[in-house]
Amino acid sequence: MTSASMNPDRPEFAITAAVALLHERGLQGVRINANFYATGNWRCRVFVPEPRDPSEQNILLDYTSGSGWDPFLTPTVKGIADAFAEAAAAYPAARRADPEYAAWLTELRERTGGGSFVMWEDAYSREHMWEDRGLVRLLYADLAAASRDEAAHGGVDENGWTLVGTMPVPPAVCGPR
């Protein structure tokens, strides 16, 4: 990881980076789901699903960007990851291997230049419904990453809706390995 991705200036980027850091530390069972709330705030849950159960259980963080950096004692990627690791110790499933999800999150971070994503929850049109389309919306850390990603991953889907700024949803929760 670069120093810029280790100390991002936005909490949503730091939280996503902290989950990626946990994967590097062998805690691939930790996941993040994120969306925009009706108020415009980014919110997420960092959690440890049980094998074969995608529900957001064993929650390590329930966060809204309306809180800013307030919930974090050490507002760095390492500090946030350390707090997640301490909380995840209570859940054996946090240590299970999930290389498909870890690879998905790595790709997301590379494509966004250290950014994050949202799963559109309060969709106004079918185009934004992540479950129907099987896509998440990317949040880029900088314009250069957005330009690179658009050049590499443009196009439209079968409905004629743009694929720019999207990528497939994370893989399903797998069983024990």
Disulfide bonds with the S-S distance in Angstrom:
none
